[in-house]
Every structure is written in C-alpha cells, then in structure tokens.
Amino acid sequence: MLEVNLHPDRKRRKRGGGFDAGELMGSLRSMVPSGGGGGDPWAMALAVVALVVLGGGGALWYVQSNRLDDIESRIQSMAKDSARLADLQGIVDSLEQRRAEIQDRMAQVEDLDRGRYVWPHLLNELSDALPDAAWLTSLSRASATPDLQVAVEGVAASPLVITQYVRALRERSHVADVQMGGSQRTQLEQGSYGHSFNLTVTYRRPPPAAIRTRPLVSSNVGSGGGG
C-alpha cells in the first residue's frame, strides 16, 4: 500500500515567506512508486492535485507579494509628495501673508498721500477762478477732510463779478459745491464802493483720469546726453 506524507517532518527553508520548489518536487516524487509498472491512479491524481494547489498558491503568493511591494512603493511616493506639498503650502501661505502686509502698507501710504495736497489743490482752484475785479480777504476751514469745506470771504467790484466767480468755481475739478452766503455793498478806500461776499466751498477729489502726474526723476538723467 502506497503512503503519502502530506506533512513531512523536516523543516522547510523559507525565503521571504515563499515555498521551496525542490522540497515540493521531492514530496511529489515520494507519492509515485519507484518500481516498474503503473502506479496507483489515486496517488497520481492526488499528486497532480497537490501540484496544482501548491503551484497555484505559489503563483498567488508571488502576485500578491508584487502587488504589496507596488502598493508600499506608491505609499512612500505619496508620502514624499505630501511632504513637498506641505512645504509648498507653507511657502504660499508666507507669500500671501507678505502680500497682505504690503497691500496694507500701500493703503496707508495712499491714505496719507490722498490728503497730502488737498489744501494746495483747493487754494489753487480758488486763485485760478478768481476774476480780475475781485480779491479774497479771508479763508478758514469750515469742516475737516475728507469732506473739506472752506469759508471764503472777499470783495468784488459788482454783484456780477461775484456771480462770475461762483460759476467759475463750480467748474473746477477739485470743487464739489459752492454755496453763496450773502453779499452787501461796502465802502472801500478813497471813497469807492464794492460788494463784500462770503462763500462756502466744498473740496472734491477728482477722478484718476483728471489727475496729471510727473515723474520724480527725469527720463534724461543717466541717458548720457550732453547739454
């Protein structure tokens, strides 16, 4: 009677959790009779089944091992990519914070610059619009910026000159409104007469298209041109 030892006593040598092909062949040879003549068909069938099972198990183990190695490699690559993305995100956050700080400082500078030349602009408008037959005697601030208002007092040769002055002021780019306070006939020097008046002039910041700027440094500086 043929006996098959499915659990041999000798220890298998393992390599990476796999199986020993030489040991498998030795086990299969022990299932087949060594003498001549046909062997037991059941033993042969059992040997074939064992070969298929063990071969399939080895193939499955090999495939799963390769898949596991591939997954581990992908995990390591994703971990490295995640670390790089974290570093890049930190850089982006730092740049965003820096840009916010710069924008805040620029806004502060613009606020300071916006009110820097309010009075020069307004005084220039009051002067340019003034007719030849009129002059100013007093200027005072009626309200602060940004809605700056100035109380203006002056003397004109006639009421028509006062009306001309008011119309000219209302057409100026830095003047938002002009309110007439009143006028009266006033005696001047050497027995002449005029008409005193008082106005309230409101400042207006003109649109960007109406603002004319000049470079702080001439483009000819450093060009090498002789004069």
C-alpha positions in Angstrom: 0.0 0.0 0.0 1.3 3.5 -1.0 1.5 6.0 1.8 1.7 9.8 1.1 3.3 12.0 3.7 1.5 15.4 3.3 3.2 16.9 6.4 6.9 16.0 6.2 8.8 16.4 9.4 11.7 18.2 8.0 11.6 21.9 8.2 11.1 23.9 5.0 13.6 26.6 4.2 11.7 29.9 3.8 12.8 32.9 1.7 10.6 36.0 2.0 7.6 33.9 3.2 7.7 31.7 0.0 7.9 28.0 -0.6 10.8 25.6 -1.6 10.4 24.2 -5.1 13.0 21.4 -4.5 11.1 20.3 -1.4 7.9 20.3 -3.4 9.3 18.1 -6.1 10.7 15.7 -3.5 7.3 15.4 -1.9 5.7 14.7 -5.3 8.3 12.0 -6.1 7.5 10.2 -2.8 3.9 9.9 -4.0 4.9 7.9 -7.1 6.0 4.2 -6.7 9.6 3.7 -7.5 9.1 0.2 -9.1 8.2 -0.5 -12.6 4.6 -0.9 -13.9 1.7 1.5 -13.5 1.2 3.2 -10.2 -1.9 3.8 -8.2 -4.2 6.2 -10.2 -5.5 7.8 -7.0 -2.0 8.5 -5.9 -1.2 10.0 -9.3 -4.4 12.1 -9.1 -3.5 13.2 -5.6 0.0 14.2 -6.8 -1.5 16.3 -9.7 -3.9 18.0 -7.4 -1.2 18.7 -4.9 1.0 20.1 -7.7 -1.8 22.3 -9.0 -2.7 23.6 -5.5 0.8 24.3 -4.5 1.7 25.8 -7.8 -1.4 28.0 -7.8 -0.7 29.0 -4.2 2.9 29.9 -5.1 1.8 31.9 -8.1 -0.8 33.7 -6.0 1.7 34.5 -3.3 4.1 35.8 -5.9 1.4 38.1 -7.5 0.3 39.3 -4.1 3.9 40.0 -3.0 4.5 42.0 -6.1 1.3 44.0 -5.5 2.2 44.6 -1.9 5.6 45.9 -3.0 4.0 48.1 -5.6 1.5 49.5 -3.0 4.3 50.2 -0.5 6.2 52.0 -3.2 3.2 54.1 -4.1 2.6 54.9 -0.4 6.2 56.1 0.0 5.9 58.2 -3.1 2.7 59.7 -2.0 4.2 60.5 1.4 7.1 62.3 -0.3 4.7 64.2 -2.5 2.6 65.1 0.6 5.7 66.4 2.3 6.7 68.5 -0.7 3.1 69.9 -1.0 3.2 70.8 2.7 6.4 72.7 2.2 5.0 74.5 -0.9 1.8 75.3 1.0 3.9 76.9 3.8 5.7 79.0 1.2 2.4 80.1 -0.4 0.9 81.0 3.0 4.0 83.0 3.8 3.8 84.9 0.4 0.1 85.5 0.9 0.8 87.0 4.4 3.6 89.1 2.9 1.4 90.4 0.1 -1.4 91.3 2.6 1.2 93.3 4.7 2.4 95.1 1.6 -1.1 95.9 0.5 -1.9 97.2 4.0 1.2 99.5 3.9 0.3 100.7 0.4 -3.2 101.6 1.5 -1.7 103.6 4.4 0.6 105.4 2.1 -2.3 106.1 -0.3 -4.4 107.5 2.5 -1.6 109.8 3.6 -0.9 110.9 0.0 -4.6 111.4 -0.7 -4.8 114.1 1.9 -1.3 115.5 1.4 -2.2 118.1 -1.3 -5.8 118.8 -0.5 -5.2 122.4 0.6 -2.7 123.3 -2.2 -5.2 122.0 -4.8 -8.1 123.9 -3.2 -6.2 127.1 -2.8 -5.1 126.8 -6.4 -8.7 126.4 -7.6 -9.8 129.5 -5.5 -7.0 131.5 -7.0 -7.4 130.4 -10.7 -11.1 131.0 -10.7 -10.9 134.5 -9.1 -11.8 137.3 -11.6 -9.6 140.4 -12.0 -12.2 142.7 -10.4 -12.3 140.7 -7.1 -10.0 139.7 -4.3 -10.1 137.5 -1.2 -9.8 138.8 2.3 -10.2 135.7 4.5 -10.0 131.9 4.3 -10.9 129.5 7.1 -11.7 125.8 7.4 -15.4 125.0 8.0 -15.1 121.2 8.2 -12.2 118.7 8.1 -11.3 116.1 5.4 -12.4 114.0 3.7 -15.4 116.4 3.2 -13.3 119.5 3.5 -15.2 122.8 3.4 -13.6 126.2 3.3 -15.3 129.5 4.3 -14.2 132.2 1.8 -14.7 135.9 2.2 -13.8 138.6 -0.4 -14.7 141.8 -2.1 -15.8 142.3 -5.8 -16.4 145.4 -7.9 -20.0 144.4 -8.5 -22.6 141.6 -7.9 -22.0 140.4 -11.5 -18.3 139.7 -10.6 -19.4 137.6 -7.6 -21.7 135.6 -9.8 -18.9 135.1 -12.3 -16.6 133.9 -9.5 -19.2 131.4 -8.2 -19.8 129.9 -11.7 -16.0 129.6 -12.4 -15.5 127.8 -9.0 -18.3 125.2 -9.8 -16.5 124.3 -13.0 -13.2 123.5 -11.3 -12.2 119.8 -10.9 -11.4 120.0 -7.2 -14.5 121.8 -6.2 -17.6 119.8 -5.4 -20.0 122.6 -4.5 -20.2 126.3 -3.8 -22.8 127.9 -1.6 -23.4 131.6 -1.6 -23.6 133.0 1.9 -24.5 136.6 1.1 -23.2 139.9 -0.2 -23.5 143.6 0.7 -22.3 147.0 -0.5 -19.1 148.0 1.2 -17.2 151.3 1.2 -13.6 151.0 0.1 -10.7 153.3 0.4 -10.7 156.7 -1.3 -14.5 156.9 -1.2 -15.1 154.0 -3.7 -17.6 151.2 -3.1 -17.6 147.5 -3.7 -19.5 144.4 -2.7 -18.3 142.1 0.0 -19.3 138.4 -0.2 -18.8 135.1 1.6 -18.9 131.6 0.2 -18.7 128.0 1.4 -16.6 125.9 -0.9 -16.5 122.1 -0.7 -13.4 120.1 -1.8 -13.7 117.2 -4.2 -11.1 114.6 -5.1 -11.1 114.4 -9.0 -11.3 111.1 -10.9 -7.9 109.4 -11.7 -8.2 110.4 -15.4 -8.2 114.1 -14.4 -5.1 113.8 -12.3 -1.9 114.8 -14.0 1.4 113.4 -12.6 5.0 113.9 -13.4 8.0 111.5 -12.8 10.1 112.3 -9.8 13.3 111.6 -11.8 13.7 112.9 -15.4 14.0 110.2 -18.0 17.0 112.1 -19.4 19.0 111.5 -16.2 21.7 109.0 -16.8 21.0 108.7 -20.6 24.4 110.2 -21.4 23.0 113.1 -23.4 25.1 116.2 -23.3 23.6 119.7 -22.8 
